[in-house]
Amino acid sequence: MTNEITLKPINGYLMLFLALLLLFGGVFMLFNNGSLLFILAVFTGLLLAMGLVLVNPNSSRVLLLFGKYVGTIKQNGLYWVNPLFSKKKISLRASNFDSERLKVNDKLGNPVMISTILVWRVTDTYKAAFDVDDYKNFVRVQTDAAVRKLASMYPYDNFADEGIEEDITLRSSVNEVSEALEKEIQDRLQMAGIQVLEARIGYLAYAQEIANAMLKRQQATAIVAARHKIVEGAVSMVEMALEELNKKDIVALDEERKAAMVSNLMVVLCSDKDASPVVNTGTLNH
């Protein structure tokens, strides 16, 4: 439950006019009749001027009286408050925070480099001012802690060769990971009166010591998957060729010639290089 109290103090323009009137009136009395009343007028004018508070749009002033919280001014404009109030400025604007790249271990124990981009703003000035020591530093520290925890919950990627199939991974599940990160950071920053507007991963890569090995592994996995597709397609094409030859009765093939034809077609279709045709003018075996 928040303890924030929103204040709307006295109009500052009226008090500014009175302060200027007293200051100029005191100076006028000093040069005309030398009355000691000018001291009181000048002192009162300066005292009134000390109570003027300017609040810019999307900004606030937290007011304290001898260490006691009085309230917060959130509406922009020129106001006048008790000159004895101390005034602490807290911005209500949205702020960006781009964290440093951290080396953490994912769910599988692989070291990865990760950073986050956070958009946040203060919604409760009392909590931001008094429940934490430095709310800006609190945002940085808790964001780093949340990123470390998030990275340990999910693997960097799926590896089909090891039978590891995760529904959510850091690399491919961008929306799900961002939602989990935003919730984790919001839970941590709530005690400081801070609202998380957006949180997402800004940088993600394997750590340098395993980056080359993981790149080769990904390339090998991609090559194996591509070969699997090629072989699957080649078998279908050979099967279709044999069916069409039999259907149209173009040539009669015994089992030995079918085996030779299948072998030749598979070599042509699965080879990395273009096939070089060889014309056989003899029999199958010569």
C-alpha positions in Angstrom: 0.0 0.0 0.0 1.4 3.4 -1.0 2.0 6.2 1.4 2.3 8.8 -1.3 0.3 12.0 -0.7 -0.4 14.3 -3.7 -0.4 18.0 -2.8 -1.6 21.1 -4.7 0.0 24.1 -3.0 -0.7 27.8 -3.3 -0.5 29.5 -6.7 3.1 30.6 -7.0 2.5 33.6 -9.3 0.6 35.5 -6.6 3.4 34.8 -4.1 6.0 35.8 -6.7 4.2 39.1 -7.2 4.1 39.7 -3.4 7.8 38.8 -3.0 8.8 41.3 -5.8 6.5 43.9 -4.3 8.1 43.6 -0.9 11.7 43.6 -2.3 11.2 46.7 -4.5 9.2 48.4 -1.7 12.0 47.8 0.7 14.6 49.3 -1.7 12.3 52.3 -2.3 12.0 53.0 1.4 15.7 52.7 1.9 16.5 55.4 -0.7 13.7 57.7 0.2 13.2 58.0 3.9 15.8 55.5 5.3 13.2 53.8 7.4 14.3 50.6 9.1 11.1 49.0 7.8 12.9 48.3 4.6 14.8 45.5 6.4 11.6 43.8 7.3 10.2 44.2 3.8 13.3 42.8 2.1 13.6 39.9 4.6 9.9 39.0 4.1 10.3 39.2 0.3 13.3 36.9 0.4 11.5 34.5 2.6 8.5 34.3 0.3 10.9 33.8 -2.7 12.5 30.8 -1.0 9.1 29.1 -0.9 8.6 29.2 -4.7 8.7 25.8 -6.4 8.8 25.2 -10.2 7.5 21.8 -11.3 8.2 20.9 -14.9 5.9 18.5 -17.0 6.4 14.9 -16.0 8.4 15.8 -13.0 7.6 16.0 -9.2 8.9 17.5 -6.0 8.9 15.5 -2.8 8.4 17.8 0.3 10.0 17.3 3.7 9.7 19.3 6.9 12.5 18.5 9.3 12.7 14.9 8.1 8.9 14.4 8.0 7.3 13.6 4.7 4.6 16.2 3.8 3.6 15.3 0.3 4.4 15.3 -3.4 3.7 17.9 -6.0 3.0 16.2 -9.4 1.1 18.8 -11.3 3.4 21.1 -13.3 3.4 24.8 -12.7 4.8 27.4 -10.3 3.7 26.9 -6.7 4.5 28.3 -3.3 5.1 26.1 -0.2 6.5 26.6 3.3 10.0 28.0 2.9 11.2 25.6 5.5 10.3 22.6 3.3 13.1 20.7 1.7 12.4 19.8 -1.9 13.6 16.7 -3.6 13.2 16.4 -7.4 12.1 13.1 -8.9 11.5 12.7 -12.6 8.3 10.9 -13.7 9.5 10.6 -17.3 10.1 7.2 -19.0 13.8 6.3 -18.8 15.9 3.8 -20.9 18.4 1.5 -19.3 20.7 -0.6 -21.5 22.5 -3.0 -19.2 26.1 -4.2 -19.7 26.7 -7.5 -21.4 26.8 -10.2 -18.7 28.4 -13.6 -18.9 25.9 -16.1 -17.5 25.2 -19.8 -17.8 22.0 -20.9 -19.5 19.9 -23.9 -18.4 22.3 -26.4 -19.9 25.3 -24.7 -18.3 26.6 -23.1 -21.5 28.2 -19.7 -21.0 26.4 -16.9 -22.9 26.7 -13.2 -23.2 23.4 -11.3 -22.6 22.2 -7.8 -22.0 18.7 -6.2 -21.6 17.0 -3.0 -22.6 14.6 -1.7 -20.0 12.1 1.1 -20.2 10.8 2.2 -16.8 9.4 5.2 -14.9 8.6 6.2 -11.3 4.9 5.9 -10.3 5.2 6.1 -6.5 7.5 9.0 -5.4 7.3 8.0 -1.7 8.7 4.5 -2.3 11.3 5.8 -4.8 12.5 8.4 -2.4 12.4 6.6 1.0 12.0 2.8 0.5 15.3 2.4 -1.3 18.6 4.2 -1.0 19.1 5.2 -4.6 16.3 4.1 -6.9 18.3 4.5 -10.1 21.1 2.3 -8.9 18.4 -0.1 -7.5 17.0 -0.4 -11.1 20.5 -1.3 -12.5 21.3 -3.9 -9.8 18.0 -5.6 -9.8 17.8 -5.7 -13.6 21.2 -7.5 -13.8 20.0 -10.0 -11.1 16.8 -10.6 -13.1 18.7 -11.2 -16.3 21.0 -13.7 -14.6 18.0 -15.6 -13.2 16.2 -15.6 -16.5 19.2 -16.9 -18.4 19.4 -19.9 -16.0 15.8 -20.8 -16.6 16.0 -21.4 -20.4 18.5 -23.0 -22.8 20.1 -20.9 -25.5 18.8 -23.1 -28.2 17.5 -26.6 -28.9 19.8 -29.4 -29.9 18.0 -32.2 -31.8 21.1 -34.5 -31.8 21.0 -34.7 -28.0 17.2 -35.1 -27.8 16.8 -31.8 -26.0 13.6 -30.2 -27.1 12.5 -27.1 -25.0 9.3 -25.2 -25.7 11.0 -21.9 -24.8 14.6 -20.9 -25.7 16.5 -17.7 -25.3 17.2 -17.4 -29.1 13.9 -18.4 -30.7 11.2 -17.5 -28.1 11.6 -13.8 -28.1 8.1 -12.8 -27.0 7.9 -15.5 -24.2 11.3 -14.6 -22.9 10.5 -10.9 -22.9 7.3 -11.4 -21.0 9.1 -13.5 -18.4 11.9 -10.9 -18.1 9.4 -8.1 -17.7 7.5 -9.9 -15.0 10.7 -10.8 -13.1 12.0 -7.2 -13.2 8.6 -5.8 -12.2 8.4 -8.0 -9.2 11.8 -6.8 -8.1 11.2 -3.1 -8.7 7.7 -2.9 -7.3 9.1 -2.1 -3.8 10.8 1.0 -5.2 7.5 2.4 -6.8 8.8 1.8 -10.3 6.7 0.5 -13.3 8.3 -1.5 -16.0 7.0 -0.3 -19.4 9.1 -2.7 -21.5 11.9 -5.2 -21.1 13.6 -7.2 -23.8 16.9 -8.8 -24.6 19.2 -6.4 -26.4 22.2 -8.8 -27.0 22.5 -12.5 -26.9 25.4 -14.7 -28.1 27.5 -17.6 -26.9 30.6 -16.6 -24.8 33.8 -16.2 -26.8 35.4 -19.4 -25.5 32.7 -21.7 -27.0 31.3 -19.5 -29.8 33.4 -21.2 -32.5 32.5 -24.7 -31.3 28.8 -23.9 -31.1 28.9 -22.3 -34.6 30.4 -25.5 -36.0 27.8 -27.5 -34.2 25.0 -25.5 -35.6 26.5 -25.7 -39.1 26.8 -29.5 -38.7 23.2 -29.8 -37.6 22.0 -27.7 -40.5 24.0 -29.8 -43.0 22.6 -33.0 -41.5 19.1 -31.7 -41.7 19.7 -30.5 -45.3 21.1 -33.9 -46.3 18.1 -35.6 -44.7 15.8 -33.5 -46.9 17.8 -34.2 -50.0 17.9 -38.0 -49.4 14.2 -38.0 -48.7 13.4 -36.1 -51.9 15.8 -38.2 -53.9 14.1 -41.5 -52.8 10.7 -40.0 -53.7 12.0 -39.0 -57.2 13.6 -42.5 -57.8 10.4 -44.2 -56.7 8.3 -41.9 -59.0 10.7 -42.6 -62.0 10.4 -46.4 -61.5 6.6 -46.2 -61.3 6.4 -44.1 -64.5 8.7 -46.4 -66.4 6.6 -49.4 -65.4 3.3 -47.7 -66.1 4.3 -46.5 -69.6 6.1 -49.8 -70.4 9.0 -47.9 -71.8 11.6 -50.5 -70.8 11.6 -53.7 -69.0 14.0 -53.7 -66.0 15.0 -56.7 -64.1 16.1 -56.5 -60.4 19.7 -56.0 -61.3 19.0 -53.1 -63.7 16.6 -51.5 -61.2 19.4 -51.6 -58.6 21.9 -50.0 -61.0 19.4 -47.3 -62.0 18.5 -46.6 -58.4 22.2 -46.3 -57.5 22.9 -43.9 -60.4 19.9 -41.7 -59.6 20.8 -41.5 -56.0 24.4 -40.5 -56.8 23.2 -37.8 -59.2 20.5 -36.4 -56.9 22.5 -36.4 -53.7 25.9 -35.4 -55.0 27.4 -31.9 -54.1 28.7 -31.6 -57.6 27.2 -31.8 -61.0 27.2 -35.3 -62.5 29.3 -36.1 -65.5 27.3 -38.4 -67.8 29.0 -41.5 -69.2 27.5 -43.2 -72.3 27.5 -46.9 -72.1 27.4 -48.5 -75.6 27.8 -52.0 -74.4 25.8 -54.2 -72.0 25.2 -53.5 -68.3 28.3 -55.5 -67.3 30.7 -54.2 -70.0 
